[in-house]
Amino acid sequence: MTLDWPFLLPLIFAGLMGLSILIYVVLDGFDLGIGILFALAEDEEKDVMIAAIGPFWDANETWLVLAVGLLLVAFPAAHGVILTALYIPVFVLLVGLILRGVAFDFRAKVPAGGKHRWNMAFLVGSVVASLAQGYMLGVYVLGLDTGLPAMAFGALVALCLAASYAAMGAAWLIYKTEGALQKNAVLWLRSALVFTALGMAAVSLATPFASPRIFDKWFVLPDMIWLSPLPVLSAILFLWLWRQTFALPRENDRHALTPFLTLSGIFALGFAGLAWSFYPFVVPDRLTIWEAASAPESLAIILAGTAVVLPIIIVYSFYAYRVFSGKATDLTYD
């Protein structure tokens, strides 16, 4: 039996691109969230918060570069349509990420009296980048519509995605810190979970009504039965995590990583629902995976390069998280 590579290669690249986006949302989500939580933290807590993401935050953004790179080379037609429709929010996203990067380094080099300005810049960059990503998600869900209802929905998703990043950041701080900051992180997580649940519910309800095709994929038997574990499991995990926040932090720091892993599972379930909703389209109701894909010969060459690069990124990521495991300590630059 011969493999149908013209059919399989676009599917493989769609899977790789989706996996890269999911990993980016989870990993860069927590360091963007910690930047957002700068708004609630005391000055003496911010150095420890920076230390909690210092070894990881730059590498986390590698997954965004990989996802956009795969979109460009594997699905050039979709790349043109999506970035044309989202040109302004993409520009805003890049400004926010640049501001974060500059503030991250400059806050370590200025006199103590000027650090608060760069702390504010780090906060603003994190908020701007998170809101831009949420707005792009909202507009994409509604088929890249540019009308007022789509813009309003994009704004709602932007706020809720920023809250979900704040929840991820708080969950990471529960794992990486101790003492008063860890207790504050539990309170921050509890508050952010409400808006995270609201955001996921809004996207989940709006997506089927954005397109008759998507509605039919969710609300037709027997698909509705097979898909029911996604929202049910998400709701169970939300409720379970909410209850856990009242028991944290535990003695001997037990289950400190559990909130972060639980939120990662919730994000994965939500992403799976979105993937099912839009399949087989890469641009909603416009371009399928196969219509937008590069030629099979080009995809084969790109796949060979990806087979080398992707394992390196994965191995490095595991190594970095292992080497810098444990609690974050007071930040020093000696």
Secondary structure, DSSP 8 states (H G I E B T S, - for coil): ----HHHHHHHHHHHHHHHHHHHHHHHHHHHHHHHHGGGTS-HHHHHHHHHHHTTTHHHHTHHHHHHHHHHHHH-HHHHHHHHHHTHHHHHHHHHHHHHHHHHHHHTTTS-GGGHHHHHHHHHHHHHHHHHHHHHHHHHHHTTS--SHHHHHHHHHHHHHHHHHHHHHHHHHHHHH--HHHHHHHHHHHHHHHHHHHHHHHHHHHHHHHH-HHHHHHHSSTTHHHHHTHHHHHHHHHHHHHHHHTTT-S-GGGTTTTHHHHHHHHHHHHHHHHHHHHHTTEEETTTEEHHHHS--HHHHHHHHHHHHHHHHHHHHHHHHHHHHT-S--------
